[in-house]
Amino acid sequence: MRKKFEIGLLVVIICCIVALAGCTSNNNSSSNTDNSNTSSSNTGNSNDVIVDVSYPGNWGGSASGTFGYRGLSGQGNQTINLGSLSGSLTVSTWKTDASSGTMSLTIKRGGKVLGSQSNSYGSASITVAL
């Protein structure tokens, strides 16, 4: 029980840090920052950063880094193209419904997996250097 509490507390702290980082960043780029999530056809070019989320229910999340902040959301398996990014990137996801099941989060670039996390707690967070 204590381990679940510690993991939950860690997720909350990470989400707060990600939210604060997004509130203080200055995003002057003209990159696509809308919240539209599409299916696996959203692969882009080989320099684009791709986020794969796998969860059977509804989920929310965030992506933040030197580019600023972007809110994420979806239902079921989603592939999100964040475009060509550099610097560091933190992606966090969490369930927003009462569904059970494993949540998996993967960050890729050019077909190479930069980070991956999967667990049954319904949340995941990855930080990678791009």
C-alpha positions as CSV (number, residue, x, y, z in Angstrom):
1,M,0.0,0.0,0.0
2,R,2.8,2.4,0.8
3,K,4.5,1.8,-2.6
4,K,1.2,2.6,-4.4
5,F,1.0,5.8,-2.3
6,E,4.6,6.7,-3.2
7,I,4.1,6.1,-6.9
8,G,0.9,8.2,-6.8
9,L,2.7,11.0,-5.0
10,L,5.5,10.9,-7.5
11,V,3.0,11.1,-10.5
12,V,1.3,14.1,-8.9
13,I,4.7,15.9,-8.3
14,I,5.8,15.2,-11.9
15,C,2.5,16.5,-13.3
16,C,2.9,19.7,-11.2
17,I,6.4,20.2,-12.4
18,V,5.3,19.6,-16.0
19,A,2.4,22.1,-15.6
20,L,4.6,24.7,-14.1
21,A,7.2,24.3,-16.8
22,G,4.5,24.8,-19.4
23,C,3.2,27.9,-17.7
24,T,6.6,29.6,-17.6
25,S,7.9,28.7,-21.1
26,N,7.8,31.0,-24.0
27,N,6.7,29.3,-27.2
28,N,7.4,31.5,-30.2
29,S,7.6,28.7,-32.8
30,S,5.0,28.2,-35.5
31,S,4.8,24.5,-35.0
32,N,1.6,22.6,-34.8
33,T,0.4,22.8,-31.2
34,D,-3.2,21.7,-31.5
35,N,-4.6,18.9,-29.5
36,S,-5.8,16.8,-32.4
37,N,-4.8,13.2,-32.0
38,T,-5.0,10.8,-34.9
39,S,-4.4,7.1,-35.3
40,S,-1.3,5.3,-36.4
41,S,-1.2,7.1,-39.8
42,N,0.2,10.2,-38.0
43,T,3.9,9.2,-38.5
44,G,5.4,12.3,-40.3
45,N,9.0,12.5,-41.3
46,S,12.0,10.6,-39.8
47,N,13.0,13.6,-37.6
48,D,9.5,13.9,-36.0
49,V,9.0,12.8,-32.4
50,I,6.2,10.2,-32.1
51,V,4.3,9.4,-28.9
52,D,2.4,6.1,-28.7
53,V,-0.2,5.8,-25.9
54,S,-1.9,2.5,-25.3
55,Y,-4.7,2.3,-22.8
56,P,-8.2,0.7,-23.2
57,G,-10.1,3.7,-21.8
58,N,-10.0,7.5,-21.8
59,W,-6.7,9.2,-20.9
60,G,-5.2,12.6,-20.6
61,G,-1.7,13.8,-20.6
62,S,0.9,16.5,-21.3
63,A,4.1,17.0,-23.3
64,S,6.5,19.7,-22.3
65,G,10.0,20.8,-23.1
66,T,12.0,23.5,-24.7
67,F,9.1,24.0,-27.2
68,G,6.6,24.8,-24.5
69,Y,3.6,22.8,-23.3
70,R,1.0,20.7,-25.1
71,G,-2.0,19.0,-23.6
72,L,-2.8,15.5,-24.8
73,S,-6.0,13.4,-24.6
74,G,-7.5,10.4,-26.2
75,Q,-9.4,7.2,-26.0
76,G,-7.7,3.8,-26.5
77,N,-4.6,3.5,-28.6
78,Q,-3.3,6.8,-30.1
79,T,-0.3,7.9,-32.0
80,I,0.6,11.6,-31.7
81,N,3.2,13.3,-33.9
82,L,4.8,16.2,-31.9
83,G,6.9,17.3,-34.9
84,S,10.6,18.0,-35.1
85,L,11.7,18.8,-31.6
86,S,15.1,19.3,-29.9
87,G,16.2,19.7,-26.3
88,S,14.5,17.7,-23.6
89,L,10.9,16.3,-23.6
90,T,8.7,15.1,-20.8
91,V,5.5,13.2,-21.6
92,S,3.1,12.2,-18.9
93,T,-0.2,10.3,-19.3
94,W,-2.9,9.2,-16.9
95,K,-6.3,7.5,-17.0
96,T,-9.3,9.8,-16.8
97,D,-11.9,7.0,-16.3
98,A,-12.6,4.0,-14.2
99,S,-11.3,1.5,-16.7
100,S,-8.7,-1.0,-15.7
101,G,-5.8,-2.2,-17.7
102,T,-2.2,-1.4,-18.5
103,M,-1.2,2.0,-19.7
104,S,1.8,2.0,-22.1
105,L,3.7,5.1,-23.2
106,T,6.4,5.1,-25.9
107,I,8.5,8.0,-27.4
108,K,10.1,7.4,-30.7
109,R,12.1,9.2,-33.4
110,G,13.1,7.8,-36.7
111,G,11.8,4.4,-35.7
112,K,14.1,4.3,-32.7
113,V,12.5,4.0,-29.2
114,L,13.8,6.8,-27.0
115,G,11.8,5.8,-23.9
116,S,9.1,3.5,-22.9
117,Q,7.0,2.8,-19.7
118,S,4.2,0.5,-19.0
119,N,2.3,-0.3,-15.8
120,S,-1.1,-1.2,-14.4
121,Y,-1.5,1.9,-12.2
122,G,-3.0,3.9,-15.1
123,S,-0.3,6.5,-15.4
124,A,3.1,6.8,-17.1
125,S,5.8,9.5,-17.4
126,I,9.0,9.6,-19.5
127,T,11.7,12.3,-19.9
128,V,14.1,12.0,-22.8
129,A,16.9,14.1,-24.4
130,L,16.3,14.8,-28.0
